Every structure is written in structure tokens, then in C-alpha cells.
Amino acid sequence: MSTLETKKIEPLSGTTVTLGAAGDAVTMPAGVTVKTNTVKDAGGNTLWTSDGSGTLSSVNAGLAGGMIFISSQTASSSASVEFTSGIDSTYDEYVFYFVDINPATDGSKFTFQINETGNSGFNNTDITSTAFLVYHQEVGGATHLGYWASGDLATSTSYQILTDGIGYASDECMAGELHLFTPSNATYATHFMSRSQHIYPHSGGPFCMGAYMSGYFENSAAIDEISFKMTSGNFDGNIYMYGIK
């Protein structure tokens, strides 16, 4: 077999390089790596695009049956973490995952608020929510399941809390998720729900605590930004944003 060695192959005209003729099979030997940032089908439709670092965008709807990673942020002694891009009409549901959220202030609560398109300040006035807590004390075994009146809001400008107090010790943190539904639809209310697990500090021994929140924004415009922060002090941790068709 003859071997053709070259540094680069370019098309005679246009921008398409055709390998083989109709009906031919073009095979790649074992160990060959094909590198590209955009993959298209025979009709020129983009299947997916990569930024060169493994983050996909422009994923074809035919492939997007599950969650699509959009972006992430790492808090390092941060006052807040804000996602100001990526929330639009592309997805019907946006999911935020919280990993190892550790406050600088012992007992501080984790919270969120939104901006509608064209607004700023993260002080939307139309949050109505409900909440309940469950816990089990590490020492002593105290338990509880019940409504949490101080966790809900009624047409408030406040940040919505997602947890009770989180311990600030090196091994104490919070993990959880927040679902935001159809934020780009200004006709209907935008609903949200969250579930979190955290270590609640207590002089008699820490608590294993689960917090469950849900509610809605009676927004008059699309929601396109979201902010997360503690009720007091800075925090560390990771927040990941996904979209679901």
C-alpha cells in the first residue's frame, strides 16, 4: 500500500474537503485522534460545538434529551455568585447544583434572588414561597418534621433562603439543588423548588438538616439573571448550571 504524507489538505474550491467517493468507506486506523470543535452532519446541521476545553454548546435538539451543562462558578471567599448569562428561552427548565457550600459566618443561611430582563439589584418584589424542614441531631437523636414559617416569603423583595443555618467548620457544608421553570415565559408565573442537605451547628451537637422550599415569581418580564449569597458573610463552594429541554 502506498503512503501519502502531508502536513495539510485543503479543498480545491469552497470550504469542504471530500474524502473518498459516494459509497466509499473512509476508515481511521486504531489510535488515530480526530480533533475538531464543531461536528456537523451530511446536511450541514451542527450536532455540537465545543469551546476546545470540553464545554459543549449549540447541541442539536435531537441529542439534547437530558441535561445540558451550561456553566459553573466557584466561590472563594465570595460575597455572592451571579449568573448573568445563559438563562433564556433555550431551555424550559434550569437546574442549579450546589456542592460544598461553606460559609465564613457560622449559622449563615444560603439564599437566592433574580433579575428580570432589564432590571438590576436582585430585589424582585413578587416572590411567594413555602418551606418545611426535617432534622436529626447527631448527638442526642432529636428529630423534627414540620412547616418552617420563617423560611417563606409573600410578595417580598428579600432573597429567598434555601437552607437554615450552615456550620462554618472545615468539615461542615451544604449541598443541594434548585429548579427554575420556564424563566423566559412572562405570561405565567415562574415556579421554583429546591432541596438541600446541610450541617446545622448547635452547642448540644450538630444536626443533619434537610430543607425543602418551593414558590413562584409573578414576573412581568423574562427572568435572565440569578444571584446566590449567604445571609451574612462570604462563602466558598461550587455552583453548576444545567438546562433541560
C-alpha positions in Angstrom: 0.0 0.0 0.0 1.3 3.5 -0.9 1.6 6.1 1.8 0.8 9.8 1.3 2.4 12.0 3.8 1.4 15.7 4.1 1.1 18.4 6.7 -2.2 19.8 5.4 -5.0 19.1 3.0 -7.1 22.0 1.6 -10.1 21.9 -0.8 -9.6 22.9 -4.4 -12.5 25.3 -4.0 -15.1 26.0 -1.4 -14.6 25.0 2.3 -15.3 21.3 2.2 -12.7 18.6 1.9 -14.2 15.4 0.5 -12.5 12.1 1.4 -13.4 9.2 -0.9 -16.3 9.0 -3.4 -20.0 8.2 -2.8 -20.3 4.7 -1.4 -16.7 4.6 -0.2 -15.9 3.8 3.4 -13.2 6.1 5.0 -11.6 4.3 7.9 -9.3 5.6 10.6 -6.7 3.2 12.0 -6.7 2.4 15.7 -5.1 5.1 17.7 -5.9 8.0 15.4 -7.4 11.0 17.1 -9.6 13.4 15.1 -9.7 16.9 16.7 -12.4 19.5 15.8 -14.6 22.0 17.7 -17.7 21.7 15.5 -19.3 18.5 14.3 -21.9 18.6 11.5 -24.0 16.0 9.7 -24.1 15.5 5.9 -26.8 18.2 5.6 -24.6 20.8 7.3 -26.5 20.8 10.5 -24.4 21.3 13.7 -24.5 18.4 16.0 -22.5 20.1 18.7 -19.8 22.7 19.2 -17.0 22.6 21.8 -15.0 25.6 23.1 -11.9 23.5 23.0 -11.9 22.9 26.7 -14.7 20.3 26.8 -17.7 22.6 27.3 -20.4 21.9 24.7 -22.7 24.5 23.2 -25.0 24.6 20.2 -26.0 21.0 21.0 -28.6 19.8 18.4 -32.0 19.3 19.9 -32.1 15.7 18.6 -29.2 14.9 21.0 -30.4 17.0 24.0 -32.7 14.5 25.6 -31.2 15.1 29.1 -29.5 17.8 31.0 -27.1 20.1 29.2 -24.2 21.7 31.1 -24.2 25.5 30.6 -21.7 26.9 33.0 -20.3 26.8 36.5 -18.8 29.2 39.1 -16.5 28.6 42.0 -16.9 30.8 45.1 -13.7 31.5 47.0 -14.5 33.8 50.0 -17.1 35.4 47.7 -19.8 37.8 48.8 -22.1 36.4 46.1 -22.2 34.4 42.9 -24.2 35.7 40.0 -25.2 34.0 36.7 -25.9 36.9 34.3 -25.8 35.0 31.1 -27.1 31.6 29.9 -30.7 31.9 31.2 -33.0 32.5 28.2 -35.6 30.7 26.1 -33.3 27.9 25.1 -34.4 25.6 27.9 -37.7 25.1 29.7 -36.0 24.3 33.0 -32.8 25.4 34.6 -31.2 23.4 37.4 -28.5 24.7 39.7 -26.4 22.3 41.8 -24.6 23.4 44.9 -21.6 21.5 46.1 -19.6 22.0 49.3 -21.1 25.4 50.2 -19.2 26.5 53.3 -20.0 29.9 54.9 -17.4 32.2 56.6 -20.1 33.1 59.2 -21.3 30.2 61.4 -25.0 29.6 61.1 -25.5 31.8 58.0 -28.2 30.7 55.5 -27.8 30.2 51.8 -30.2 32.4 49.6 -31.1 33.4 46.1 -32.8 36.2 44.1 -33.4 37.0 40.4 -33.5 39.9 38.0 -36.0 40.3 35.2 -34.7 41.4 31.8 -33.5 45.0 32.0 -33.6 45.1 35.8 -30.8 45.1 38.3 -30.3 44.9 42.1 -31.7 41.4 42.6 -34.7 42.7 44.5 -37.7 41.2 42.6 -40.9 42.0 44.6 -43.1 39.1 43.6 -41.7 36.0 45.4 -44.3 33.9 47.2 -43.0 30.7 48.8 -43.5 27.8 51.2 -41.0 25.8 53.2 -40.5 22.9 55.6 -37.6 21.4 57.5 -36.6 17.9 58.7 -33.7 17.2 61.0 -31.9 14.6 63.1 -29.4 15.6 65.8 -26.0 13.8 65.6 -25.8 13.6 69.5 -29.0 13.0 71.4 -31.1 11.9 68.5 -33.6 14.8 68.5 -35.8 14.8 65.4 -38.3 17.1 63.7 -40.5 17.3 60.6 -42.6 20.4 60.1 -43.5 23.6 58.4 -40.9 26.4 58.6 -42.8 29.7 58.8 -39.6 31.8 58.9 -38.5 30.2 55.6 -41.3 31.5 53.4 -42.0 34.8 51.7 -45.0 36.7 50.5 -44.5 39.2 47.7 -41.2 40.2 49.2 -38.0 41.8 47.9 -35.8 39.7 50.1 -33.5 36.9 49.0 -35.3 33.6 49.3 -33.5 31.3 51.8 -32.7 27.8 50.7 -31.4 26.5 54.0 -31.4 27.1 57.7 -28.0 27.9 59.3 -25.0 26.2 57.9 -21.9 25.3 60.0 -18.7 27.0 59.1 -16.2 24.4 60.4 -13.9 22.8 57.9 -16.0 19.7 57.6 -19.4 21.5 57.6 -21.1 22.5 54.4 -24.3 22.4 52.3 -25.2 20.5 49.1 -28.4 20.8 47.1 -30.3 21.8 44.0 -32.6 24.5 42.7 -35.0 24.1 39.8 -36.3 27.1 37.9 -39.1 26.5 35.4 -39.7 28.5 32.2 -38.0 31.7 33.3 -38.3 33.3 29.9 -42.1 33.0 29.9 -43.6 36.3 31.2 -47.2 35.1 30.7 -47.3 32.6 33.5 -45.7 32.6 36.9 -42.1 31.2 37.1 -42.1 28.4 39.6 -39.1 27.1 41.6 -38.4 24.4 44.0 -35.3 23.4 45.9 -34.0 20.6 48.1 -30.8 20.9 50.3 -28.9 19.0 52.9 -26.6 20.8 55.4 -25.0 20.5 58.8 -26.7 22.8 61.3 -24.4 24.0 64.1 -25.6 23.6 67.7 -24.0 23.8 71.1 -25.5 20.4 72.0 -24.3 18.7 68.9 -24.8 19.4 65.1 -27.9 18.5 63.2 -28.3 16.7 59.9 -30.9 19.0 58.4 -32.9 18.9 55.1 -34.6 22.0 53.8 -37.4 21.9 51.2 -38.5 25.2 49.5 -40.9 25.9 46.7 -42.6 29.0 45.3 -43.1 31.3 42.3 -42.2 34.6 40.8 -45.2 36.6 39.4 -42.8 38.1 36.9 -44.0 40.6 34.3 -40.9 40.0 32.1 -38.5 37.2 31.4 -36.0 36.2 34.1 -32.4 36.3 32.9 -30.2 36.6 35.9 -29.8 34.9 39.3 -27.8 35.6 42.4 -26.7 33.4 45.3 -25.3 34.6 48.6 -25.3 33.9 52.4 -27.4 35.9 54.8 -24.2 37.0 56.4 -20.6 36.9 55.3 -18.8 35.3 52.4 -18.7 31.7 51.3 -16.8 29.0 49.4 -18.2 26.3 47.1 -19.2 25.4 43.6 -22.4 26.1 41.7 -23.3 24.3 38.4 -26.0 25.4 35.9 -27.7 23.0 33.6 -30.5 23.3 31.1 -33.3 20.8 30.3 -35.4 20.9 27.2 
